[in-house]
Amino acid sequence: ATLSHPLLSRDYGFTQLFEKIETDLKNREPYFEYETAAVVQQLVIDIFRHEKINQVKKSPPSRTVRLKALLAEIDEKYQYFDLTSAASFIGMTPAYFSRLFHISVGMTFSKYLNRVRVEKAVEILKSGEDLSMTEVSLRCGFDSIRNFNRIFKKYTGHTPHTLPKDFILPQRLINLNDAASNPTMAECELIDSSDN
């Protein structure tokens, strides 16, 4: 909450409170800091109880904040996400979300999701867990072994069966572009419309 006006409607005993605080600071009696803090706190409480205040409304999280939350969620639950569920998570239609995601992240949502799934598949394969390729592909959210093999090779250059033990997938670097949620784009030019 904030005060709706900078001028207070009454004195609240400022002069006496200031003198008391000044005396306490000079005398430095035991626990004077706590007493001073309590006096100031009581003053603030009195002001907010008796003055007109404005309630501050929390604004909804920005698109960038929501996208970061989505990316974190996908990192944990990658096998369950698709375009529709991601759009729903953000609260947008799939078409609008798809455009926003591409502008913000720099790649399509399906490319991003496939990249995350391949990363997880590489982790599983390198862990030495005794799983069939079908189990790995299903665990990572691929709908078929054929699709898994094709996408895996596209991102790694290897099939899942021929992945070298020392293979390291280049790190996924995402720098969200705030321009996607900013109507004043960097490439826009302000035009003076005055008749000077």
Contact map, one row per residue, 1 for C-alpha under 8 A:
1110000000000000000000000000000000000000000000000000111100000000000000000000000000000000000000000000000000000000000000000000000000000000000000000000000000000000000000000000000000000000000000000000
1111000000000000000000000000000000000000000000000000111100000000000000000000000000000000000000000000000000000000000000000000000000000000000000000000000000000000000000000000000000000000000000000000
1111110000000000000000000000000000000000000000010011110000000000000000000000000000000000000000000000000000000000000000000000000000000000000000000000000000000000000000000000000000000000000000000000
0111110000000000000000000000000000000000000000000001110000000000000000000000000000000000000000000000000000000000000000000000000000000000000000000000000000000000000000000000000000000000000000000000
0011111100000000000000000000000000000000000000000001100000000000000000000000000000000000000000000000000000000000000000000000000000000000000000000000000000000000000000000000000000000000000000000000
0011111100000000000000000000000000000000000000000000000000000000000000000000000000000000000000000000000000000000000000000000000000000000000000000000000000000000000000000000000000000000000000000000
0000111110000000000000000000000000000000000000000000000000000000000000000000000000000000000000000000000000000000000000000000000000000000000000000000000000000000000000000000000000000000000000000000
0000111111100000000000000000000000000000000000100010000000000000000000000000000000000000000000000000000000000000000000000000000000000000000000000000000000000000000000000000000000000000000000000000
0000001111100000000000000000000000000000000000000010000000000000000000000000000000000000000000000000000000000000000000000000000000000000000000000000000000000000000000000000000000000000000000000000
0000000111110000000000000000000000000000000000000000000000000000000000000000000000000000000000000000000000000000000000000000000000000000000000000000000000000000000000000000000000000000000000000000
0000000111111100000000000000000000000000000000000000000000000000000000000000000000000000000000000000000000000000000000000000000000000000000000000000000000000000000000000000000000000000000000000000
0000000001111100000000000000000000000000001001100000000000000000000000000000000000000000000000000000000000000000000000000000000000000000000000000000000000000000000000000000000000000000000000000000
0000000000111111100000000000000000000000000000000000000000000000000000000000000000000000000000000000000000000000000000000000000000000000000000000000000000000000000000000000000000000000000000000000
0000000000111111110000000000000000000000000000000000000000000000000000000000000000000000000000000000000000000000000000000000000000000000000000000000000000000000000000000000000000000000000000000000
0000000000001111111000000000000000000000000000000000000000000000000000000000000000000000000000000000000000000000000000000000000000000000000000000000000000000000000000000000000000000000000000000000
0000000000001111111100000000000000000000000000000000000000000000000000000000000000000000000000000000000000000000000000000000000000000000000000000000000000000000000000000000000000000000000000000000
0000000000001111111110000000000000000010000000000000000000000000000000000000000000000000000000000000000000000000000000000000000000000000000000000000000000000000000000000000000000000000000000000000
0000000000000111111111000000000000000000000000000000000000000000000000000000000000000000000000000000000000000000000000000000000000000000000000000000000000000000000000000000000000000000000000000000
0000000000000011111111100000000000000000000000000000000000000000000000000000000000000000000000000000000000000000000000000000000000000000000000000000000000000000000000000000000000000000000000000000
0000000000000001111111110000000000000000000000000000000000000000000000000000000000000000000000000000000000000000000000000000000000000000000000000000000000000000000000000000000000000000000000000000
0000000000000000111111111000000000010000000000000000000000000000000000000000000000000000000000000000000000000000000000000000000000000000000000000000000000000000000000000000000000000000000000000000
0000000000000000011111111100000000000000000000000000000000000000000000000000000000000000000000000000000000000000000000000000000000000000000000000000000000000000000000000000000000000000000000000000
0000000000000000001111111110000000000000000000000000000000000000000000000000000000000000000000000000000000000000000000000000000000000000000000000000000000000000000000000000000000000000000000000000
0000000000000000000111111111100100010000000000000000000000000000000000000000000000000000000000000000000000000000000000000000000000000000000000000000000000000000000000000000000000000000000000000000
0000000000000000000011111111000100000000000000000000000000000000000000000000000000000000000000000000000000000000000000000000000000000000000000000000000000000000000000000000000000000000000000000000
0000000000000000000001111111000000000000000000000000000000000000000000000000000000000000000000000000000000000000000000000000000000000000000000000000000000000000000000000000000000000000000000000000
0000000000000000000000111111100000000000000000000000000000000000000000000000000000000000000000000000000000000000000000000000000000000000000000000000000000000000000000000000000000000000000000000000
0000000000000000000000011111111100000000000000000000000000000000000000000000000000000000000000000000000000000000000000000000000000000000000000000000000000000000000000000000000000000000000000000000
0000000000000000000000010011111100000000000000000000000000000000000000000000000000000000000000000000000000000000000000000000000000000000000000000000000000000000000000000000000000000000000000000000
0000000000000000000000000001111100000000000000000000000000000000000000000000000000000000000000000000000000000000000000000000000000000000000000000000000000000000000000000000000000000000000000000000
0000000000000000000000000001111111100000000000000000000000000000000000000000000000000000000000000000000000000000000000000000000000000000000000000000000000000000000000000000000000000000000000000000
0000000000000000000000011001111111110000000000000000000000000000000000000000000000000000000000000000000000000000000000000000000000000000000000000000000000000000000000000000000000000000000000000000
0000000000000000000000000000001111111000000000000000000000000000000000000000000000000000000000000000000000000000000000000000000000000000000000000000000000000000000000000000000000000000000000000000
0000000000000000000000000000001111111100000000000000000000000000000000000000000000000000000000000000000000000000000000000000000000000000000000000000000000000000000000000000000000000000000000000000
0000000000000000000000000000001111111110000000000000000000000000000000000000000000000000000000000000000000000000000000000000000000000000000000000000000000000000000000000000000000000000000000000000
0000000000000000000010010000000111111111000000000000000000000000000000000000000000000000000000000000000000000000000000000000000000000000000000000000000000000000000000000000000000000000000000000000
0000000000000000000000000000000011111111100000000000000000000000000000000000000000000000000000000000000000000000000000000000000000000000000000000000000000000000000000000000000000000000000000000000
0000000000000000000000000000000001111111110000000000000000000000000000000000000000000000000000000000000000000000000000000000000000000000000000000000000000000000000000000000000000000000000000000000
0000000000000000100000000000000000111111111000000000000000000000000000000000000000000000000000000000000000000000000000000000000000000000000000000000000000000000000000000000000000000000000000000000
0000000000000000000000000000000000011111111100000000000000000000000000000000000000000000000000000000000000000000000000000000000000000000000000000000000000000000000000000000000000000000000000000000
0000000000000000000000000000000000001111111110000000000000000000000000000000000000000000000000000000000000000000000000000000000000000000000000000000000000000000000000000000000000000000000000000000
0000000000000000000000000000000000000111111111000000000000000000000000000000000000000000000000000000000000000000000000000000000000000000000000000000000000000000000000000000000000000000000000000000
0000000000010000000000000000000000000011111111100000000000000000000000000000000000000000000000000000000000000000000000000000000000000000000000000000000000000000000000000000000000000000000000000000
0000000000000000000000000000000000000001111111110000000000000000000000000000000000000000000000000000000000000000000000000000000000000000000000000000000000000000000000000000000000000000000000000000
0000000000000000000000000000000000000000111111111000000000000000000000000000000000000000000000000000000000000000000000000000000000000000000000000000000000000000000000000000000000000000000000000000
0000000000010000000000000000000000000000011111111100000000000000000000000000000000000000000000000000000000000000000000000000000000000000000000000000000000000000000000000000000000000000000000000000
0000000100010000000000000000000000000000001111111110000000000000000000000000000000000000000000000000000000000000000000000000000000000000000000000000000000000000000000000000000000000000000000000000
0010000000000000000000000000000000000000000111111111100000000000000000000000000000000000000000000000000000000000000000000000000000000000000000000000000000000000000000000000000000000000000000000000
0000000000000000000000000000000000000000000011111110000000000000000000000000000000000000000000000000000000000000000000000000000000000000000000000000000000000000000000000000000000000000000000000000
0000000000000000000000000000000000000000000001111111000000000000000000000000000000000000000000000000000000000000000000000000000000000000000000000000000000000000000000000000000000000000000000000000
0010000110000000000000000000000000000000000000111111100000000000000000000000000000000000000000000000000000000000000000000000000000000000000000000000000000000000000000000000000000000000000000000000
0011100000000000000000000000000000000000000000010111110000000000000000000000000000000000000000000000000000000000000000000000000000000000000000000000000000000000000000000000000000000000000000000000
1111100000000000000000000000000000000000000000010011111000000000000000000000000000000000000000000000000000000000000000000000000000000000000000000000000000000000000000000000000000000000000000000000
1111000000000000000000000000000000000000000000000001111100000000000000000000000000000000000000000000000000000000000000000000000000000000000000000000000000000000000000000000000000000000000000000000
1100000000000000000000000000000000000000000000000000111110000000000000000000000000000000000000000000000000000000000000000000000000000000000000000000000000000000000000000000000000000000000000000000
1100000000000000000000000000000000000000000000000000011111000000000000000000000000000000000000000000000000000000000000000000000000000000000000000000000000000000000000000000000000000000000000000000
0000000000000000000000000000000000000000000000000000001111100000000000000000000000000000000000000000000000000000000000000000000000000000000000000000000000000000000000000000000000000000000000000000
0000000000000000000000000000000000000000000000000000000111110000000000000000000000000000000000000000000000000000000000000000000000000000000000000000000000000000000000000000000000000000000000000000
0000000000000000000000000000000000000000000000000000000011111000000000000000000000000000000000000000000000000000000000000000000000000000000000000000000000000000000000000000000000000000000000000000
0000000000000000000000000000000000000000000000000000000001111100000000000000000000000000000000000000000000000000000000000000000000000000000000000000000000000000000000000000000000000000000000000000
0000000000000000000000000000000000000000000000000000000000111110110000000000000000000000000000000000000000000000000000000000000000000000000000000000000000000000000000000000000000000000000000000000
0000000000000000000000000000000000000000000000000000000000011111110000000000000000000000000000000000000000000000000000000000000000000000000000000000000000000000000000000000000000001000000000000000
0000000000000000000000000000000000000000000000000000000000001111111000000000000000000000000000000000000000000000000000000000000000000000000000000000000000000000000000000000000000001000000000000000
0000000000000000000000000000000000000000000000000000000000000111111100000000000000000000000000000000000000000000000000000000000000000000000000000000000000000000000000000000000111001000000000000000
0000000000000000000000000000000000000000000000000000000000001111111110000000000000000000000000000000000000000000000000000000000000000000000000000000000000000000000000000000000000000000000000000000
0000000000000000000000000000000000000000000000000000000000001111111111000000000000000000010000000000000000000000000000000000000000000000000000000000000000000000000000000000000000000000000000000000
0000000000000000000000000000000000000000000000000000000000000011111111100000000000000000010000000000000000000000000000000000000000000000000000000000000000000000000000000000000000000000000000000000
0000000000000000000000000000000000000000000000000000000000000001111111110000000000000000000000000000000000000000000000000000000000000000000000000000000000000000000000000000000000000000000000000000
0000000000000000000000000000000000000000000000000000000000000000111111111000000000000000000000000000000000000000000000000000000000000000000000000000000000000000000000000000000000000000000000000000
0000000000000000000000000000000000000000000000000000000000000000011111111100000000000100110000000000000000000000000000000000000000000000000000000000000000000000000000000000000000000000000000000000
0000000000000000000000000000000000000000000000000000000000000000001111111110000000000000000000000000000000000000000000000000000000000000000000000000000000000000000000000000000000000000000000000000
0000000000000000000000000000000000000000000000000000000000000000000111111111000000000000000000000000000000000000000000000000000000000000000000000000000000000000000000000000000000000000000000000000
0000000000000000000000000000000000000000000000000000000000000000000011111111110000000000000000000000000000000000000000000000000000000000000000000000000000000000000000000000000000000000000000000000
0000000000000000000000000000000000000000000000000000000000000000000001111111110010000000000000000000000000000000100000000000000000000000000000000000000000000000000000000000000000000000000000000000
0000000000000000000000000000000000000000000000000000000000000000000000111111110000000000000000000000000000000000000100000000000000000000000000000000000000000000000000000000000000000000000000000000
0000000000000000000000000000000000000000000000000000000000000000000000011111110000000000000000000000000000000000000000000000000000000000000000000000000000000000000000000000000000000000000000000000
0000000000000000000000000000000000000000000000000000000000000000000000001111111110000000000000000000000000000000000000000000000000000000000000000000000000000000000000000000000000000000000000000000
0000000000000000000000000000000000000000000000000000000000000000000000001111111110000000000000000000000000000000100110000000000000000000000110000000000000000000000000000000000000000000000000000000
0000000000000000000000000000000000000000000000000000000000000000000000000000111110000000000000000000000000000000000010000000000000000000011111000000000000000000000000000000000000000000000000000000
0000000000000000000000000000000000000000000000000000000000000000000000000000111111000000000000000000000000000000000000000000000000000000000010000000000000000000000000000000000000000000000000000000
0000000000000000000000000000000000000000000000000000000000000000000000000100111111111100000000000000000000000000000000000000000000000000000000000000000000000000000000000000000000000000000000000000
0000000000000000000000000000000000000000000000000000000000000000000000000000000111111100000000000000000000000100100000000000000000000000000000000000000000000000000000000000000000000000000000000000
0000000000000000000000000000000000000000000000000000000000000000000000000000000011111110000001000100000000001100000000000000000000000000000000000000000000000000000000000000000000000000000000000000
0000000000000000000000000000000000000000000000000000000000000000000000000000000011111111000011000000000000000000000000000000000000000000000000000000000000000000000000000000000000000000000000000000
0000000000000000000000000000000000000000000000000000000000000000000000000000000011111111100000000000000000000000000000000000000000000000000000000000000000000000000000000000000000000000000000000000
0000000000000000000000000000000000000000000000000000000000000000000001000000000011111111110000000000000000000000000000000000000000000000000000000000000000000000000000000000000000000000000000000000
0000000000000000000000000000000000000000000000000000000000000000000000000000000000111111111111001100000000000000000000000000000000000000000000000000000000000000000000000000000000000000000000000000
0000000000000000000000000000000000000000000000000000000000000000000000000000000000011111111111000000000000000000000000000000000000000000000000000000000000000000000000000000000000000000000000000000
0000000000000000000000000000000000000000000000000000000000000000000001000000000000001111111100000000000000000000000000000000000000000000000000000000000000000000000000000000000000000000000000000000
0000000000000000000000000000000000000000000000000000000000000000011001000000000000000111111100001000000000000000000000000000000000000000000000000000000000000000000000000000000000000000000000000000
0000000000000000000000000000000000000000000000000000000000000000000000000000000000000011111110000000000000000000000000000000000000000000000000000000000000000000000000000000000000000000000000000000
0000000000000000000000000000000000000000000000000000000000000000000000000000000000000011111111011000000000000000000000000000000000000000000000000000000000000000000000000000000000000000000000000000
0000000000000000000000000000000000000000000000000000000000000000000000000000000000010011001111111000000000000000000000000000000000000000000000000000000000000000000000000000000000000000000000000000
0000000000000000000000000000000000000000000000000000000000000000000000000000000000110011000111111100000000000000000000000000000000000000000000000000000000000000000000000000000000000000000000000000
0000000000000000000000000000000000000000000000000000000000000000000000000000000000000000000011111110000000000000000000000000000000000000000000000000000000000000000000000000000000000000000000000000
0000000000000000000000000000000000000000000000000000000000000000000000000000000000000000000111111111000000000000000000000000000000000000000000000000000000000000000000000000000000000000000000000000
0000000000000000000000000000000000000000000000000000000000000000000000000000000000000010010111111111100000000000000000000000000000000000000000000000000000000000000000000000000000000000000000000000
0000000000000000000000000000000000000000000000000000000000000000000000000000000000100010000001111111110000011000000000000000000000000000000000000000000000000000000000000000000000000000000000000000
0000000000000000000000000000000000000000000000000000000000000000000000000000000000000000000000111111111000000000000000000000000000000000000000000000000000000000000000000000000000000000000000000000
0000000000000000000000000000000000000000000000000000000000000000000000000000000000000000000000011111111100000000000000000000000000000000000000000000000000000000000000000000000000010000000000000000
0000000000000000000000000000000000000000000000000000000000000000000000000000000000000000000000001111111111111000000000000000000000000000000000000000000000000000000000000000000000000000000000000000
0000000000000000000000000000000000000000000000000000000000000000000000000000000000000000000000000111111111111000000000000000000000000000000000000000000000000000000000000000000000000000000000000000
0000000000000000000000000000000000000000000000000000000000000000000000000000000000000000000000000011111111100000000000000000000000000000000000000000000000000000000000000000000010010000000000000000
0000000000000000000000000000000000000000000000000000000000000000000000000000000000000000000000000001111111000000000000000000000000000000000000000000000000000000000000000000000111110000000000000000
0000000000000000000000000000000000000000000000000000000000000000000000000000000000000000000000000000111111110000000000000000000000000000000000000000000000000000000000000000011110000000000000000000
0000000000000000000000000000000000000000000000000000000000000000000000000000000000000000000000000000111111110000000000000000000000000000000000000000000000000000000000000000000000000000000000000000
0000000000000000000000000000000000000000000000000000000000000000000000000000000000000000000000000000111011111011000000000000000000000000000000000000000000000000000000000000000000000000000000000000
0000000000000000000000000000000000000000000000000000000000000000000000000000000000000000000000000100110011111111000000000000000000000000000000000000000000000000000000000000000000000000000000000000
0000000000000000000000000000000000000000000000000000000000000000000000000000000000100000000000000100110000111111100000000000000000000000000000000000000000000000000000000000000000000000000000000000
0000000000000000000000000000000000000000000000000000000000000000000000000000000001100000000000000000000000011111110000000000000000000000000000000000000000000000000000000000000000000000000000000000
0000000000000000000000000000000000000000000000000000000000000000000000000000000000000000000000000000000000111111111000000000000000000000000000000000000000000000000000000000000000000000000000000000
0000000000000000000000000000000000000000000000000000000000000000000000000000000000000000000000000000000000111111111100000000000000000000000000000000000000000000000000000000000000000000000000000000
0000000000000000000000000000000000000000000000000000000000000000000000000100010001000000000000000000000000001111111110000000000000000000000000000000000000000000000000000000000000000000000000000000
0000000000000000000000000000000000000000000000000000000000000000000000000000000000000000000000000000000000000111111111000000000000000000000000000000001000000000000000000000000000000000000000000000
0000000000000000000000000000000000000000000000000000000000000000000000000000000000000000000000000000000000000011111111100000000000000000000000000000000000100000000000000000000000000000000000000000
0000000000000000000000000000000000000000000000000000000000000000000000000010010000000000000000000000000000000001111111110000000000000000000000000000000000000000000000000000000000000000000000000000
0000000000000000000000000000000000000000000000000000000000000000000000000000011000000000000000000000000000000000111111111000000000000000000111000000000000000000000000000000000000000000000000000000
0000000000000000000000000000000000000000000000000000000000000000000000000000000000000000000000000000000000000000011111111100000000000000000100000000001100100000000000000000000000000000000000000000
0000000000000000000000000000000000000000000000000000000000000000000000000000000000000000000000000000000000000000001111111110000000000000000000000000000000000000000000001000000000000000000000000000
0000000000000000000000000000000000000000000000000000000000000000000000000000000000000000000000000000000000000000000111111111000000000000000100000000000000000000000000000000000000000000000000000000
0000000000000000000000000000000000000000000000000000000000000000000000000000000000000000000000000000000000000000000011111111100000000001100100000000000000000000000000000000000000000000000000000000
0000000000000000000000000000000000000000000000000000000000000000000000000000000000000000000000000000000000000000000001111111110000000000000000000000000000000000000000001000000000000000000000000000
0000000000000000000000000000000000000000000000000000000000000000000000000000000000000000000000000000000000000000000000111111111000000000000000000000000000000000000000000000000000000000000000000000
0000000000000000000000000000000000000000000000000000000000000000000000000000000000000000000000000000000000000000000000011111111110000001000000000000000000000000000000000000000000000000000000000000
0000000000000000000000000000000000000000000000000000000000000000000000000000000000000000000000000000000000000000000000001111111110000001000000000000000000000001000000000000000000000000000000000000
0000000000000000000000000000000000000000000000000000000000000000000000000000000000000000000000000000000000000000000000000111111110000000000000000000000000000000000010000000000000000000000000000000
0000000000000000000000000000000000000000000000000000000000000000000000000000000000000000000000000000000000000000000000000011111110000000000000000000000000000000000000000000000000000000000000000000
0000000000000000000000000000000000000000000000000000000000000000000000000000000000000000000000000000000000000000000000000001111111000000000000000000000000000000000000000000000000000000000000000000
0000000000000000000000000000000000000000000000000000000000000000000000000000000000000000000000000000000000000000000000000001111111100000000000000000000000000000000000000000000000000000000000000000
0000000000000000000000000000000000000000000000000000000000000000000000000000000000000000000000000000000000000000000000000000000111110000000000000000000000000000000000000000000000000000000000000000
0000000000000000000000000000000000000000000000000000000000000000000000000000000000000000000000000000000000000000000000000000000011111011000000000000000000000000000000000000000000000000000000000000
0000000000000000000000000000000000000000000000000000000000000000000000000000000000000000000000000000000000000000000000000000000001111111000000000000000000000000000000000000000000000000000000000000
0000000000000000000000000000000000000000000000000000000000000000000000000000000000000000000000000000000000000000000000000000000000111111100000001000000000000001000000000000000000000000000000000000
0000000000000000000000000000000000000000000000000000000000000000000000000000000000000000000000000000000000000000000000000000000000011111110000011000000000000000000000000000000000000000000000000000
0000000000000000000000000000000000000000000000000000000000000000000000000000000000000000000000000000000000000000000000000000000000111111111000000000000000000000000000000000000000000000000000000000
0000000000000000000000000000000000000000000000000000000000000000000000000000000000000000000000000000000000000000000000001001100000111111111100000000000000000000000000000000000000000000000000000000
0000000000000000000000000000000000000000000000000000000000000000000000000000000000000000000000000000000000000000000000001000000000001111111111111001000000000000000000000000000000000000000000000000
0000000000000000000000000000000000000000000000000000000000000000000000000000001000000000000000000000000000000000000000000000000000000111111111110000000000000000000000000000000000000000000000000000
0000000000000000000000000000000000000000000000000000000000000000000000000000001000000000000000000000000000000000000000000000000000000011111111000000000000000000000000000000000000000000000000000000
0000000000000000000000000000000000000000000000000000000000000000000000000000011000000000000000000000000000000000000011011000000000000001111111000000000000000000000000000000000000000000000000000000
0000000000000000000000000000000000000000000000000000000000000000000000000000011100000000000000000000000000000000000010000000000000000000111111100000000000000000000000000000000000000000000000000000
0000000000000000000000000000000000000000000000000000000000000000000000000000001000000000000000000000000000000000000010000000000000000000111111111011000000000000000000000000000000000000000000000000
0000000000000000000000000000000000000000000000000000000000000000000000000000000000000000000000000000000000000000000000000000000000000000110011111011000000000000000000000000000000000000000000000000
0000000000000000000000000000000000000000000000000000000000000000000000000000000000000000000000000000000000000000000000000000000000000100110001111111000000000000000000000000000000000000000000000000
0000000000000000000000000000000000000000000000000000000000000000000000000000000000000000000000000000000000000000000000000000000000001100100001111111100000000000000000000000000000000000000000000000
0000000000000000000000000000000000000000000000000000000000000000000000000000000000000000000000000000000000000000000000000000000000000000000000011111110000000000000000000000000000000000000000000000
0000000000000000000000000000000000000000000000000000000000000000000000000000000000000000000000000000000000000000000000000000000000000000000001111111111000000000000000000000000000000000000000000000
0000000000000000000000000000000000000000000000000000000000000000000000000000000000000000000000000000000000000000000000000000000000000000100001111111111100000000000000000000000000000000000000000000
0000000000000000000000000000000000000000000000000000000000000000000000000000000000000000000000000000000000000000000000000000000000000000000000001111111110000011000000000000000000000000000000000000
0000000000000000000000000000000000000000000000000000000000000000000000000000000000000000000000000000000000000000000000000000000000000000000000000111111111000010000000000000000000000000000000000000
0000000000000000000000000000000000000000000000000000000000000000000000000000000000000000000000000000000000000000010001000000000000000000000000000011111111100000000000000000000000000000000000000000
0000000000000000000000000000000000000000000000000000000000000000000000000000000000000000000000000000000000000000000001000000000000000000000000000001111111111111000000000000000000000000000000000000
0000000000000000000000000000000000000000000000000000000000000000000000000000000000000000000000000000000000000000000000000000000000000000000000000000111111111111000000000000000000000000000000000000
0000000000000000000000000000000000000000000000000000000000000000000000000000000000000000000000000000000000000000000000000000000000000000000000000000011111111100000000000000000000000000000000000000
0000000000000000000000000000000000000000000000000000000000000000000000000000000000000000000000000000000000000000001001000000000000000000000000000000001111111000000000000000000000000000000000000000
0000000000000000000000000000000000000000000000000000000000000000000000000000000000000000000000000000000000000000000000000000000000000000000000000000000111111110000000001000000000000000000000000000
0000000000000000000000000000000000000000000000000000000000000000000000000000000000000000000000000000000000000000000000000000000000000000000000000000000111111110000000000000000000000000000000000000
0000000000000000000000000000000000000000000000000000000000000000000000000000000000000000000000000000000000000000000000000000000000000000000000000000000111011111111000000000000000000000000000000000
0000000000000000000000000000000000000000000000000000000000000000000000000000000000000000000000000000000000000000000000000000000000000000000000000000110110011111111000000000000000000000000000000000
0000000000000000000000000000000000000000000000000000000000000000000000000000000000000000000000000000000000000000000000000000100000001000000000000000100110000111111000000000000000000000000000000000
0000000000000000000000000000000000000000000000000000000000000000000000000000000000000000000000000000000000000000000000000000000000000000000000000000000000000111111000000000000000000000000000000000
0000000000000000000000000000000000000000000000000000000000000000000000000000000000000000000000000000000000000000000000000000000000000000000000000000000000000111111100000000000000000000000000000000
0000000000000000000000000000000000000000000000000000000000000000000000000000000000000000000000000000000000000000000000000000000000000000000000000000000000000111111110100000000000000000000000000000
0000000000000000000000000000000000000000000000000000000000000000000000000000000000000000000000000000000000000000000000000000000000000000000000000000000000000000011111100000000000000000000000000000
0000000000000000000000000000000000000000000000000000000000000000000000000000000000000000000000000000000000000000000000000000010000000000000000000000000000000000001111100000000000000000000000000000
0000000000000000000000000000000000000000000000000000000000000000000000000000000000000000000000000000000000000000000000000000000000000000000000000000000000000000000111110000000000000000000000000000
0000000000000000000000000000000000000000000000000000000000000000000000000000000000000000000000000000000000000000000000000000000000000000000000000000000000000000001111111000000000000000000000000000
0000000000000000000000000000000000000000000000000000000000000000000000000000000000000000000000000000000000000000000000000000000000000000000000000000000000000000000001111100000000000000000000000000
0000000000000000000000000000000000000000000000000000000000000000000000000000000000000000000000000000000000000000000000100100000000000000000000000000000000010000000000111110000000000000000000000000
0000000000000000000000000000000000000000000000000000000000000000000000000000000000000000000000000000000000000000000000000000000000000000000000000000000000000000000000011111000000000000000000000000
0000000000000000000000000000000000000000000000000000000000000000000000000000000000000000000000000000000000000000000000000000000000000000000000000000000000000000000000001111100000000000000000000000
0000000000000000000000000000000000000000000000000000000000000000000000000000000000000000000000000000000000000000000000000000000000000000000000000000000000000000000000000111110000000000000000000000
0000000000000000000000000000000000000000000000000000000000000000000000000000000000000000000000000000000000000000000000000000000000000000000000000000000000000000000000000011111000000000000000000000
0000000000000000000000000000000000000000000000000000000000000000000000000000000000000000000000000000000010000000000000000000000000000000000000000000000000000000000000000001111100000000000000000000
0000000000000000000000000000000000000000000000000000000000000000000000000000000000000000000000000000000010000000000000000000000000000000000000000000000000000000000000000000111110000000000000000000
0000000000000000000000000000000000000000000000000000000000000001000000000000000000000000000000000000000110000000000000000000000000000000000000000000000000000000000000000000011111000000000000000000
0000000000000000000000000000000000000000000000000000000000000001000000000000000000000000000000000000001110000000000000000000000000000000000000000000000000000000000000000000001111110000000000000000
0000000000000000000000000000000000000000000000000000000000000001000000000000000000000000000000000000000100000000000000000000000000000000000000000000000000000000000000000000000111111100000000000000
0000000000000000000000000000000000000000000000000000000000000000000000000000000000000000000000000000000100000000000000000000000000000000000000000000000000000000000000000000000011111111110000000000
0000000000000000000000000000000000000000000000000000000000000000000000000000000000000000000000000001001100000000000000000000000000000000000000000000000000000000000000000000000011111110000000000000
0000000000000000000000000000000000000000000000000000000000000111000000000000000000000000000000000000000000000000000000000000000000000000000000000000000000000000000000000000000001111110000000000000
0000000000000000000000000000000000000000000000000000000000000000000000000000000000000000000000000000000000000000000000000000000000000000000000000000000000000000000000000000000001111111100000000000
0000000000000000000000000000000000000000000000000000000000000000000000000000000000000000000000000000000000000000000000000000000000000000000000000000000000000000000000000000000000111111100000000000
0000000000000000000000000000000000000000000000000000000000000000000000000000000000000000000000000000000000000000000000000000000000000000000000000000000000000000000000000000000000100111110100000000
0000000000000000000000000000000000000000000000000000000000000000000000000000000000000000000000000000000000000000000000000000000000000000000000000000000000000000000000000000000000100111111100000000
0000000000000000000000000000000000000000000000000000000000000000000000000000000000000000000000000000000000000000000000000000000000000000000000000000000000000000000000000000000000100001111100000000
0000000000000000000000000000000000000000000000000000000000000000000000000000000000000000000000000000000000000000000000000000000000000000000000000000000000000000000000000000000000000000111110000000
0000000000000000000000000000000000000000000000000000000000000000000000000000000000000000000000000000000000000000000000000000000000000000000000000000000000000000000000000000000000000001111111000000
0000000000000000000000000000000000000000000000000000000000000000000000000000000000000000000000000000000000000000000000000000000000000000000000000000000000000000000000000000000000000000001111100000
0000000000000000000000000000000000000000000000000000000000000000000000000000000000000000000000000000000000000000000000000000000000000000000000000000000000000000000000000000000000000000000111110000
0000000000000000000000000000000000000000000000000000000000000000000000000000000000000000000000000000000000000000000000000000000000000000000000000000000000000000000000000000000000000000000011111000
0000000000000000000000000000000000000000000000000000000000000000000000000000000000000000000000000000000000000000000000000000000000000000000000000000000000000000000000000000000000000000000001111100
0000000000000000000000000000000000000000000000000000000000000000000000000000000000000000000000000000000000000000000000000000000000000000000000000000000000000000000000000000000000000000000000111110
0000000000000000000000000000000000000000000000000000000000000000000000000000000000000000000000000000000000000000000000000000000000000000000000000000000000000000000000000000000000000000000000011111
0000000000000000000000000000000000000000000000000000000000000000000000000000000000000000000000000000000000000000000000000000000000000000000000000000000000000000000000000000000000000000000000001111
0000000000000000000000000000000000000000000000000000000000000000000000000000000000000000000000000000000000000000000000000000000000000000000000000000000000000000000000000000000000000000000000000111
